[in-house]
């Protein structure tokens, strides 16, 4: 009963705020979470809080994947990355990465980031994207894959790891450790950050992680500082854009 009332309250608050019906996939996401978990709960860790997906004391991975897949399909036409920002990023990356031959983009939905990197880099490169949803193979340069995991052939082999979807993580320590392990020497992990990733709001069911920039930087220092990784730059995506987006660049130095 409590979960049902919470769902009704959530829907009413959304309608009052936006003045329109909540998208069907968002309603279904909330229904699934309420049915399995109940009211939203948060797991507090050092430097971050993440929405809990624990059910009866165990992490409910099937629920997490089902919700991420629903969100992917419900927002399939939406592209967060912007081509002009990726072009700007490519110019900066080519200044600090000796040679960019392999770019790995995580959580790419419809494959837009891969296309932007291909057109933004000055030299040809292999660009691959991962997406947890079962429709990933519909899109060029995309494989179905949970970005918390690392293929053996990626270890120490990637020049650039990029994502604007890191806030979909259920475990950022596992996530960033995995991505950093993919980097070859002098390679760079790029996290695109905006107020959507770290505003004052709490994490959501679809985006379980929400980190202000300063907390993200602390977490990255904790994870990579003793392993030869360093945050080398925090760049405004485009100084003239007014978008308040930033690129956080973490480089493997050893």
C-alpha positions as CSV (number, residue, x, y, z in Angstrom):
1,X,0.0,0.0,0.0
2,X,2.8,2.4,0.9
3,X,4.6,1.7,-2.4
4,X,1.4,2.3,-4.3
5,X,0.8,5.6,-2.6
6,X,4.4,6.6,-3.2
7,X,3.9,5.9,-6.9
8,X,0.7,8.0,-7.0
9,X,2.5,10.9,-5.3
10,X,5.4,10.6,-7.6
11,X,3.1,10.8,-10.7
12,X,1.2,13.7,-9.3
13,X,4.4,15.7,-8.5
14,X,5.6,15.1,-12.0
15,X,2.3,16.2,-13.6
16,X,2.3,19.4,-11.5
17,X,5.9,20.2,-12.4
18,X,5.7,19.4,-16.1
19,X,2.0,19.7,-17.0
20,X,1.9,16.6,-19.1
21,X,1.6,12.8,-18.8
22,X,4.7,11.0,-17.7
23,X,6.2,8.9,-20.5
24,X,5.0,5.3,-20.3
25,X,8.6,3.9,-19.9
26,X,9.2,6.1,-16.8
27,X,5.9,5.0,-15.2
28,X,6.8,1.3,-15.9
29,X,10.3,1.8,-14.4
30,X,8.9,3.3,-11.3
31,X,6.3,0.5,-11.0
32,X,8.9,-2.2,-11.4
33,X,11.2,-0.7,-8.8
34,X,8.3,-0.2,-6.3
35,X,7.1,-3.7,-6.8
36,X,10.5,-5.3,-6.2
37,X,12.3,-2.8,-3.8
38,X,9.6,-0.5,-2.4
39,X,10.3,3.1,-1.6
40,X,13.6,4.5,-2.9
41,X,16.5,3.8,-0.7
42,X,20.1,5.1,-0.9
43,X,23.3,3.3,-0.1
44,X,25.8,5.8,1.4
45,X,29.5,5.3,0.7
46,X,32.6,7.5,1.2
47,X,32.3,10.4,-1.4
48,X,29.0,9.3,-2.8
49,X,25.5,7.9,-2.4
50,X,23.9,5.5,-4.9
51,X,20.3,4.3,-5.3
52,X,19.9,0.9,-3.8
53,X,18.9,-2.1,-5.9
54,X,19.1,-4.5,-3.0
55,X,16.2,-6.9,-2.5
56,X,16.1,-9.3,0.5
57,X,19.8,-8.3,1.2
58,X,21.0,-9.1,-2.3
59,X,21.7,-6.9,-5.3
60,X,18.9,-7.4,-7.9
61,X,20.9,-7.3,-11.1
62,X,18.0,-8.5,-13.3
63,X,15.9,-5.5,-12.1
64,X,18.8,-3.1,-12.8
65,X,19.2,-4.5,-16.3
66,X,15.5,-4.5,-17.0
67,X,15.2,-0.9,-15.9
68,X,18.2,0.3,-17.9
69,X,16.8,-1.5,-21.0
70,X,13.4,0.2,-20.6
71,X,15.1,3.6,-20.2
72,X,17.2,3.0,-23.3
73,X,14.3,2.1,-25.5
74,X,12.1,4.9,-24.1
75,X,14.8,7.5,-24.9
76,X,16.2,6.0,-28.0
77,X,15.9,9.1,-30.1
78,X,17.5,11.3,-27.4
79,X,21.2,12.2,-27.7
80,X,23.0,13.8,-24.8
81,X,26.4,14.1,-26.4
82,X,26.8,17.1,-28.8
83,X,29.0,16.8,-31.9
84,X,30.6,20.1,-31.6
85,X,31.6,19.3,-28.0
86,X,33.2,15.9,-29.1
87,X,35.1,17.7,-31.8
88,X,36.5,20.1,-29.2
89,X,37.3,17.2,-27.0
90,X,39.1,15.3,-29.8
91,X,41.4,18.3,-30.4
92,X,42.3,18.4,-26.7
93,X,42.9,14.6,-26.5
94,X,45.2,14.7,-29.5
95,X,47.4,17.1,-27.7
96,X,48.0,14.8,-24.7
97,X,47.5,11.2,-26.1
98,X,50.5,10.2,-28.3
99,X,48.4,8.3,-30.8
100,X,44.6,7.6,-30.7
101,X,44.0,4.2,-32.3
102,X,41.2,2.8,-30.2
103,X,38.3,4.7,-28.6
104,X,35.8,2.9,-26.3
105,X,32.5,4.7,-25.6
106,X,30.3,3.3,-22.8
107,X,26.5,3.6,-22.5
108,X,26.0,4.9,-26.0
109,X,22.2,4.1,-26.6
110,X,21.9,4.9,-30.4
111,X,25.6,5.1,-31.3
112,X,25.8,8.9,-31.8
113,X,29.1,9.3,-29.8
114,X,30.9,6.8,-32.0
115,X,30.0,8.8,-35.1
116,X,31.1,12.0,-33.5
117,X,34.5,10.6,-32.5
118,X,35.1,9.2,-36.0
119,X,34.4,12.6,-37.6
120,X,36.2,14.6,-34.8
121,X,39.6,12.7,-34.8
122,X,42.2,13.9,-37.3
123,X,43.3,10.3,-38.1
124,X,41.3,7.1,-38.5
125,X,40.7,5.0,-35.4
126,X,38.7,2.1,-34.2
127,X,35.7,3.4,-32.3
128,X,33.4,1.0,-30.3
129,X,30.4,1.6,-28.1
130,X,28.8,-0.5,-25.4
131,X,25.1,-0.6,-24.4
132,X,23.4,-2.9,-21.9
133,X,20.1,-3.0,-23.8
134,X,19.3,-5.9,-26.0
135,X,18.8,-3.6,-29.0
136,X,22.5,-2.6,-29.1
137,X,23.4,-4.6,-32.2
138,X,20.9,-2.5,-34.2
139,X,23.4,0.4,-34.2
140,X,26.8,0.6,-35.9
141,X,29.9,0.2,-33.9
142,X,27.9,-1.0,-30.8
143,X,27.9,-4.2,-28.8
144,X,25.5,-5.4,-26.1
145,X,27.6,-5.1,-22.9
146,X,27.4,-4.1,-19.3
147,X,29.9,-1.3,-18.9
148,X,30.9,-2.5,-15.4
149,X,32.7,-5.4,-16.9
150,X,35.9,-5.5,-19.0
151,X,36.6,-7.8,-22.0
152,X,40.1,-9.3,-21.6
153,X,41.2,-7.8,-24.9
154,X,40.5,-4.3,-23.6
155,X,42.9,-4.5,-20.7
156,X,45.7,-2.0,-21.2
157,X,44.7,-1.6,-24.9
158,X,42.4,1.5,-25.1
159,X,43.6,5.0,-25.9
160,X,40.4,6.8,-24.9
161,X,37.5,5.7,-22.8
162,X,34.6,8.1,-22.9
163,X,31.2,8.2,-21.3
164,X,28.4,10.6,-20.4
165,X,26.4,7.7,-19.0
166,X,28.5,6.9,-15.9
167,X,25.6,8.1,-13.7
168,X,23.7,4.9,-14.7
169,X,26.2,3.0,-12.5
170,X,25.1,0.9,-9.5
171,X,28.8,0.8,-8.2
172,X,31.1,3.7,-9.3
173,X,34.2,2.2,-7.7
174,X,33.7,-1.0,-9.8
175,X,32.9,1.1,-12.8
176,X,35.8,3.5,-12.8
177,X,38.3,0.8,-11.8
178,X,37.2,-1.2,-14.8
179,X,37.5,1.7,-17.2
180,X,40.9,2.7,-15.9
181,X,42.1,-0.8,-16.3
182,X,41.4,-0.6,-20.0
183,X,43.7,2.3,-20.6
184,X,47.1,1.8,-22.2
185,X,50.0,4.0,-21.0
186,X,49.2,7.7,-21.5
187,X,45.6,6.8,-22.4
188,X,42.8,8.9,-21.0
189,X,39.4,8.3,-19.5
190,X,36.9,11.1,-20.2
191,X,33.8,11.6,-18.1
192,X,31.4,14.1,-19.4
193,X,29.8,15.9,-16.4
194,X,26.9,18.3,-16.2
195,X,24.4,19.5,-13.6
196,X,22.3,16.5,-14.6
197,X,25.1,14.3,-13.3
198,X,25.7,16.2,-10.2
199,X,23.0,18.8,-9.3
200,X,21.2,19.0,-6.0
201,X,18.7,16.4,-6.9
202,X,19.0,12.8,-5.5
203,X,19.8,9.9,-7.7
204,X,16.9,8.5,-9.7
205,X,15.9,4.9,-10.5
206,X,17.3,5.2,-14.0
207,X,20.4,7.2,-13.0
208,X,21.4,5.6,-9.6
209,X,24.5,7.8,-9.2
210,X,24.6,11.6,-8.8
211,X,27.8,13.3,-8.0
212,X,28.7,17.0,-7.7
213,X,32.0,17.7,-9.6
214,X,34.1,18.1,-6.4
215,X,32.9,14.7,-5.1
216,X,33.5,13.0,-8.5
217,X,37.1,14.3,-8.4
218,X,37.6,13.0,-4.9
219,X,36.3,9.6,-5.8
220,X,38.6,9.5,-8.9
221,X,41.6,10.4,-6.8
222,X,40.7,7.7,-4.3
223,X,40.3,5.0,-7.0
224,X,43.2,5.9,-9.3
225,X,45.7,7.9,-7.2
226,X,47.7,5.0,-5.9
227,X,47.6,3.1,-9.2
228,X,49.3,5.6,-11.6
229,X,46.2,7.5,-12.7
230,X,45.8,11.3,-12.4
231,X,43.1,13.8,-13.2
232,X,45.0,16.0,-15.6
233,X,42.3,18.4,-16.7
234,X,38.7,19.5,-16.2
235,X,37.7,21.2,-19.4
236,X,34.6,23.3,-20.2
237,X,33.0,21.5,-23.2
238,X,32.9,24.8,-25.2
239,X,33.8,28.1,-23.5
240,X,31.1,29.9,-25.6
241,X,28.4,27.3,-25.2
242,X,27.1,28.3,-21.8
243,X,26.1,24.6,-21.3
244,X,27.9,24.2,-18.0
245,X,29.1,20.8,-19.2
246,X,32.7,19.7,-18.5
247,X,35.0,17.0,-19.5
248,X,37.0,15.3,-16.7
249,X,40.2,13.8,-18.0
250,X,42.0,11.0,-16.1
251,X,45.3,9.8,-17.6
252,X,47.3,6.7,-17.0
253,X,50.8,7.9,-16.3
254,X,52.9,4.7,-15.8
